[in-house]
Amino acid sequence: MSVLPAGDPAVVLLPHWLSEADRACLAGLVRDGLTAPGLHPVTAVHLADVLTELHVAAARDAVWPAPAARVRRVTGWADDVLPVRLSAEELDSVLGLPALPAALRATLAGRRP
């Protein structure tokens, strides 16, 4: 039996398994989004957090490669696929980027090819 955390609800981070090309594309789109005129400050914070998580995902795999390797082995995904952990708010900010390609949008929405 699990105990629920006391106090304010905790932010839940869900893994989105992205290839190296998807992560590079997402990083570029997020950087472009951060320079967009009229960007809401809260959205800017969430997009900056996404950019940080993209770097953390690569570092996490360098330090602890076994967990992601097990998932890739079971699913048959390529060796460059890593989990990028995003909150619902971060995901909404990314999905709000108008230049997000349809294939990456589908992957982030949980529909892997």
C-alpha positions as CSV (number, residue, x, y, z in Angstrom):
1,M,0.0,0.0,0.0
2,S,1.3,3.4,-0.9
3,V,1.0,6.5,1.2
4,L,-0.2,9.7,-0.6
5,P,2.1,12.7,-0.1
6,A,0.8,15.3,2.4
7,G,0.4,18.9,1.4
8,D,0.2,20.3,-2.1
9,P,-0.1,17.8,-4.9
10,A,3.3,16.8,-6.4
11,V,4.1,17.4,-10.0
12,V,4.1,14.2,-12.0
13,L,6.7,13.7,-14.6
14,L,5.9,11.3,-17.4
15,P,8.5,9.8,-19.7
16,H,8.3,10.5,-23.4
17,W,10.6,8.2,-25.3
18,L,12.3,10.3,-28.0
19,S,15.0,9.5,-30.5
20,E,18.1,11.6,-30.8
21,A,16.7,13.3,-33.9
22,D,13.4,14.0,-32.0
23,R,15.3,15.5,-29.1
24,A,17.4,17.7,-31.4
25,C,14.3,18.8,-33.2
26,L,12.5,19.5,-30.0
27,A,15.4,21.5,-28.5
28,G,15.6,23.7,-31.6
29,L,11.8,24.3,-31.5
30,V,12.0,25.2,-27.8
31,R,14.9,27.6,-28.4
32,D,13.0,29.2,-31.2
33,G,9.8,29.3,-29.0
34,L,11.7,31.0,-26.2
35,T,12.6,33.9,-28.6
36,A,9.1,34.3,-29.9
37,P,7.6,37.8,-29.4
38,G,4.7,37.9,-26.9
39,L,5.6,34.6,-25.2
40,H,3.7,34.3,-21.9
41,P,6.2,34.3,-19.0
42,V,4.8,31.1,-17.5
43,T,5.1,29.4,-20.9
44,A,8.7,30.6,-21.1
45,V,9.5,29.0,-17.7
46,H,7.9,25.7,-18.8
47,L,9.8,25.7,-22.1
48,A,13.1,26.5,-20.3
49,D,12.4,23.5,-18.1
50,V,11.9,21.3,-21.2
51,L,15.2,22.4,-22.5
52,T,16.8,21.6,-19.2
53,E,15.2,18.1,-19.1
54,L,16.5,17.4,-22.6
55,H,20.0,17.9,-21.3
56,V,19.3,15.9,-18.1
57,A,17.9,13.0,-20.1
58,A,21.3,12.6,-21.9
59,A,23.2,13.0,-18.6
60,R,21.0,10.5,-16.9
61,D,21.6,7.9,-19.6
62,A,25.4,8.5,-19.4
63,V,25.4,7.9,-15.6
64,W,22.7,5.2,-15.4
65,P,22.4,3.6,-18.8
66,A,20.9,0.3,-17.7
67,P,17.2,1.3,-17.1
68,A,16.7,2.9,-20.5
69,A,18.7,0.1,-22.2
70,R,16.3,-2.5,-20.6
71,V,13.3,-0.7,-22.0
72,R,14.8,-0.3,-25.4
73,R,15.7,-4.0,-25.5
74,V,12.1,-5.0,-24.6
75,T,10.4,-2.6,-27.0
76,G,12.9,-3.0,-29.9
77,W,13.5,0.8,-30.0
78,A,16.8,2.1,-31.3
79,D,19.8,2.7,-29.0
80,D,19.4,6.5,-29.3
81,V,15.9,6.5,-27.7
82,L,15.8,8.1,-24.3
83,P,13.1,9.0,-21.8
84,V,12.4,12.8,-21.6
85,R,10.4,13.4,-18.4
86,L,7.8,16.2,-18.8
87,S,5.1,17.5,-16.5
88,A,1.6,18.1,-18.0
89,E,2.3,21.9,-18.0
90,E,5.6,21.4,-19.9
91,L,4.0,19.1,-22.4
92,D,1.2,21.6,-23.0
93,S,3.8,24.3,-23.6
94,V,5.5,22.1,-26.1
95,L,2.3,21.1,-27.8
96,G,1.5,24.7,-28.1
97,L,4.5,25.4,-30.4
98,P,3.0,26.0,-33.9
99,A,6.1,24.6,-35.7
100,L,6.0,21.2,-33.9
101,P,6.0,18.5,-36.6
102,A,3.0,16.1,-36.7
103,A,5.2,13.0,-36.1
104,L,6.8,14.5,-33.0
105,R,3.4,15.8,-31.8
106,A,2.0,12.3,-32.1
107,T,5.0,10.8,-30.2
108,L,4.6,13.3,-27.4
109,A,0.9,12.6,-27.3
110,G,1.7,9.0,-26.6
111,R,1.2,7.5,-30.1
112,R,4.6,6.0,-31.1
113,P,4.8,4.6,-34.6
